[in-house]
Amino acid sequence: MASKLYNELYAFDPGIADAFKKATNDNPNVVINEKGVDLVFDSVIKDRKITENEAKALTHLIAFAKFNNFALTALIASLKVAYDADLFFAGTAKRLSSAAELADVQGAINAVGNVDFWSPGSSSSYKPQDYLPIKELVKSGEITVYELKAAGFNRSLSLYGQYRSDLNRLVIFSGLGPDELVNIVVHEATHAIQDQRDLDSKMIKHTEADAFIAGAVANRTLKQQAFKGYEPFDTAYKAADLVIKGKAKPGDTDWNKAYESVVAEIKGAAYPNPNGKFKTKEDGEGDKEKKRYDDLMNALTSKSKP
């Protein structure tokens, strides 16, 4: 007779259930080791995509099976590699293209009214109007937007969204709360600004700090706080207070200190190479993206002038 855990996993995904059975002889009290993790991972990636049901099974497996510490760390690391290889995208992505589908994304970007700061790290300034071309590029489909349904498994990987500068693609995960959606959309829209401005050669820890702070400012504007208790979100939320107060300017000692505190949190498994370069220009791209962004900025801001 099969175990209760096996049957629960089987209801989500038979392949992961069978891998669990092979790894433990269907005994939930057996601790899964590295070889067992390999069985699970091989089952997940054999068709080069990770579906929503597989994500549900993985979430359930991690919650109720037993792993040794190294095996669990290895599984999480392997699944992050799978995410970077677009396997979650291949299995769950849904394009958001209509005005109705994009309404929440566009609404989140509207929360940038108090985003007005100079970055000591990237030497860039961010203002509300900088997001206007991004909204237009999203509307026109020049920046594509996708929703991934990972059944909450993305939280195990500390993944909530992504902007890929090589594809002009913004990804968000389903299941985000309203405060989380605002934070993540503004964060990724800030990366889109960095891409469209061609901020090549800037360090990842600085472009990420800028994006975390922008997302936190949007949350503060709406009297929200997303991902409370987690870094770099908490430190960015503190720094965002200085932005709201108008102190995020060159030469302000408190701002420089707060900014560097955020930079210090860009580390760990989520950011294995914080000193790496943020790449925005692809081979042969030239300055066409920057020109398009600048043209849109000029057109949109001239409309708002009396």
N, C-alpha and C positions, 0 to 999 in steps of 0.2 A: 504493500500500500504506500502510495506516494505521500511525502510529508506535506503539511499545510503550506509551508513556504514554497515548496516546488509548485504546488497547484496555483498559488497566487502569482508566482512568476510566469507560469505557463499561460495564464489568462492574459498577461501582457505580451509576452513574447516566448514562444516555445524554444527558440534557439538559446536564449540566455538561461531559461529554466534547465535545459539539458546540460549546459556548461556548468551550472551550479551543481547539478546531480553528479557529474563526473568529478568535479573538484572535491566534493564532500561525501560521496557515496549517499547522497540525499539525506545527510545528517546535519541539521542546522547548528548543532553544537560543535561541529568540526571547524577549526579555524582555517580559513582559506589562505593559502600561501601564494608565493609568486607564480608558481606553475598553474595554480587555479585561476589566478588573475589573467594569465595568458590565454587560458581556455575561454574565459568570459570575453576578453577583448577581441580575440580572433573571431568569435561568434558574431560580435557586434559589427565588425568592419569588413566581413567577408564580401558584402555586396557594395562596398565603398559608399555607404550612406548610413546614417543613424536616424531611425524613424521616431515619431512621437511615442509609439508603444514601446520601442526599445529604451527610450529615455525614461519612461514610466517604470519599466522593469529594472533598470539600473538604479533609479532612485529607491525602489523597494528593496533591492538587493543590498545596497549600502546601508539602508536603515535597519534591516533585520538579520542579515547574515553576519558572521564573525570573520574578521580579517586580522592578520598580524599587521602591525603598523607600517612596515615596509611595503607589504603587498597593497594596502589601501592607498598609500602615497603613490606607488607605481601606477595603479589603476587610474587615479585622478590625473597624473601627469600624462599618461598615454591618451586619455580622453581629451585633454587640452590640445595635444598634438593633432588628434582627429578633428577637433574643432577648427584649428588653424588650417587644416587641409580641406575645409569646407564640407566635411561629412555630415554635420548637423544641418548645414544649409541644403545639401543635396537631398536630405530626407524629410525636412519639415518646412522649408521656406515657402512663404506665401507673399507674392508681390502686392504691395499696397499702391494703387495708382489713381483711383477715383478720388474726387474731392471728399466724399463721405469717408472713404477708407483712410485718407490722410488727415482728417480733421483733428484727431488727437495729437498727431505729430506737429502739425502747424500750430495748434493751440499751445502746445508746450513751448515752441520757439517764441511765441508771443510773450512769454514770461521773462524775457531778457531786458526789460525796461530799465533795470538798475545795473546791468552789466556794463561797467565803465571802469576799467583798470588798466594799468601799465604793468607788464610782466618783467620783473628783474631778470628772469631766466632766459626768455626768448627775445627780450627787447621789443616786444610787440604790444600794441594797445588794442583793446577790445571795447567796442561801444555797441549800443543797441542797433544802430543802422548797419553794422557789419553783418548782421544776420538776415537783412532784407534780401540780398542776392541769393542766400542759401534757400530761403523760402521759395523764391521764384524758380530756382534750379530744381527743387523738389517738385514743385507744381508742374513744371515742364517735363519732368522725367529725366532731366540731364543728371540729376542725382537720383538714383533709384532707391526705394525704401522697401524693405522686406521685414516680415514678422516671422520669427522662428518659434515653433511650438515644442519646447523641450520638457514640458510637464514639470517644470520646477527644477529639473536636474541641473540646469545652468547655474543655480545657486550653489550647488556643490562645487562647481568649478570657478565660482566668483566671476561669472560672466553675465552681463546684463545688456550689452549692446556693443556695436562695433562700427567704425567707419573705415572702409578700405579705400585709400587714396588711389590705388592702381585701378580700381573699378568704379570709383565715384559711387560707392554703394554704402548705404546706411542700414544697419540691421538692429532691430530691437527684439527682445524676447517677450512672448506673451506672458500674461500673469503678473506683470508689474503693477504695483499700486499707483494711484494718481500722483503721489509725491515722487515715487521712484521713476515714473515715466517722464515727468518734467525734468528731473535731474539727468537722466540718461540721454534724453533727446537733446537737451542743451549741451551736454558734454560732447556728444558725437557731432552736433552741428558746429561746435567750436573746432573740432578736428577738421571738419569740412572747410571752415574759414582758413585754417592753417594750410590746408591743401590748395585751395583756390588762390591763396596769396603766394604760393610757392615758398613756404618757409622751410626750404630744404636745409639740411646740415644742422638744424637745431637739435639739441639733445632730447631724447624721449622723456626724460624725467621732467623737463621744463614744459614741453607741449602737453604732457599729461597733467601737470600741476595747473596749468592754465585752464584746461578743460574741467578739472575737478572743481576749481574755484568758480568758474562760470555756472556750472550746474548748481552749486551751493547757493550762489547769489539768486538764481531763479527760485530755488526753494524758499529762501528767506523772503523774497518779494511776495510770495504767496503764503507766507507764514507756515511753511512746511519744514520738515527735516527728514530727508530720506536716508535710509541705511544707518540709522542711529546706532552707535556702538561699534561701528566698523570703520577701519581706516582704508584709504586716506579721506573718507567722507567726513569724519568728525573734525579733523584738523582743517579741511577745506571749509567746513561750515563756520569755524571760528574766524578764519581769514576773510570769509565773505562779509563778515560784520564790518570790517574796515573798508571794504568796497562800498557797502551801503552808506557808510559815514563819509565817503569822499576822501579817504586817506590813502587810497591805493595809487599813489603818485610817485614819480622818481624822487629819490632822496629821503622819503619818509622812513625813518628807522623802524617804527613799529610794523609798517607794511613789509619791509624787507625781511624782518625777522619772521613774521607770520608766513610769508611766502616760502621761505627756506624750510620752515617746519612742514609745509605740505610736500615740498620736494623730497624731504627726508623719508616720507612715508611711501614714496614710489619705489617699491622694492619687493623682494620675495618672489614667490612662484608666479605671480601675475605679471611681474616686470623683471624678468631675469637679466635684462641688459639695459638698465636705466640710463647708462651713459652712451648708449648707441645713438645713431643719428636717425632723426625722423625724416623719412623719405617721402617727398611729394611729387617729384618729377620723374616720370617714366621715360625710358629711352625714346627719343624722337618727339617727345611731347612739346618741347619748346615753351613758349609763353602764352599759348592759346587759352589755357584755363584762366590764367591771371587776367588776360585781356578781356575775356568774357565776363569774369567777376567784376572787373573795374567798369566795364561798359554798363553792366546791370546796376552797379552802385550809383553811377552818375545819373542814369535814367530814373531810378527809383527815388533817389534823394532830391532830384530836381522837381519831381512831381509834388513833393511835400512842401516845397518852398512857396511862400505866398506870391 
